[in-house]
Amino acid sequence: MTVERSRDRSRESADDLAAEIRALGDPERAAGQRRFFKTGPGEYGEGDVFAGVRVPVLRAYAKRLGALPFETVTALLDDEVHEVRQVGLFVATASAAKAEPAVRAHWVQLYRDAVRRGRVNNWDLVDCSADPLLGAWLVERGDHTELLDWAASADLWERRVGVIGTFAFIKSGAAQPILDVAPLVIDDRRDLIQKALGWMLRELGKRIDRRLLEDYLEAHAAYLGRTALSYATEHLTADQRAHYRSLRPPTR
């Protein structure tokens, strides 16, 4: 099914839009997504529903939608289908980027509320929004304190928002946010937190100052989980990776 290019979609109901998104899906792909995103009993994405739509298709669809009312986006974010929620996040992020500060603040609050309602509830949903929507807003404010609150949460997705939100600061050249967030999550051995922390540390070294990463690892490699350390050292030399691994106790 092709996505319409010309018709103004701004006033269509969320139900109509959700139906169109579901119609773009493929059942076979949806079955693979359910496995990939760990939707089985006891897994991190337990019970999530997939339509089987590829992310580039979702992005193109969201772009063609353009502006939508806040209420429509909120309804999209409350839909049971993963891809419908993702389109809602794409629309919110694009709308916030173009908006005046007062309106942008409304989009950011809509996002915060969605996270707290459990609607941003898988790693891809966090990763496509925490940095360009919440993180970018906080960069403009020059204050990353809110990310510390998210990172201190026991909830997996709220905590990942706090970690990934630092990416916006890293891209702006600011190292302190991830260095402040790291102590709050370093002992969390959940795979999706370890991966997020290691990824942000790696980006700290790549985008700001490799020496900052090396100094951090010299002081903290012994406390990082194996996954976080692997991600953080991905672009270092083999000798450096071996050195930092040697700092970890055998049982960590």
Residue, then its C-alpha position, 0 to 999 in steps of 0.5 A: m500500500t502506498v502512502e498518500r502525498s497530497r491530501d491534508r491529514s491534519r484533522e483526520s481522526a487517530d482511529d483512521l490514521a491508526a487503521e492506515i498504519r496497520a494496513l501498511g504492515d506485513p503479518e510475517r514481518a510482524a511475527g519477526q518483530r514480536r520475537f526481536f522486540k522480546t514480547g513474550p511472557g516475562e520479556y521486556g516487551e511483553g504483550d506489545v502488538f506489532a503490525g509489521v511496518r518498516v521504520p522507513v515507511l513509518r518515517a515517510y508516513a509521519k512526514r506526509l502527515g505533517a502537523l497534527p493536533f495534540e489530542t490526535v498525537t496523544a491518541l496515537l501514543d495510546d494505541e496498542v500497536h507499536e508502529v502507531r505509537q512510533v508514528g506519534l513520536f515521529v510527529a511529536t518530534a518533528s512538530a516540536a522542532k519547528a514550533e515556537p518555544a511555548v508550543r514546543a514546551h507543550w510537545v515536550q510535556l506531551y512526551r513526558d506524560a506519554v513516557r509516564r503512562g508507559r506508552v514509550n515502552n520499548w528501546d526503539l521508541v525511547d531511542c527515536s525520541a528521548d534525544p531529539l525531543l526531550g534532550a534537544w529541549l533541555v539542551e536549549r534550556g542549558d540544564h540537564t537536571e531532569l535527565l538525572d530524575w529520569a535516570a534515577s527511576a527504577d522503571l526500565w524505559e524511564r531510566r533509558v530515557g534519562v541515559i539516551g537523553t544525554f545524546a543531545f548534549i553529547k552532540s552539542g559538545a557537552a560531556q557533563p550530562i552523561l558523566d552525571v547520569a552514569p553513576l545512577v545507572i552503572d550498577d543496573r545490569r539490565d541489558l538495555i541499560q548497559k547497552a545505552l550507557g556503553w553507547m553514550l560513553r562511546e559517543l562521548g569519546k567519538r564526538i567530544d574527547r577520547r581522553l575523557l572516555e579513557d579517563y572515565l574507563e580507567a576509573h570506572a571500568a571495574y564497575l561497568g557491566r561486560t556489555a556496557l564496557s564492550y559498547a564503550t570501548e568499541h572504537l578503541t584499540a585492541d590493546q586498550r580494550a584488553h586493558y580495560r577488560s583486565l580491570r574488571p573482577p572476574t565475577r563482574 
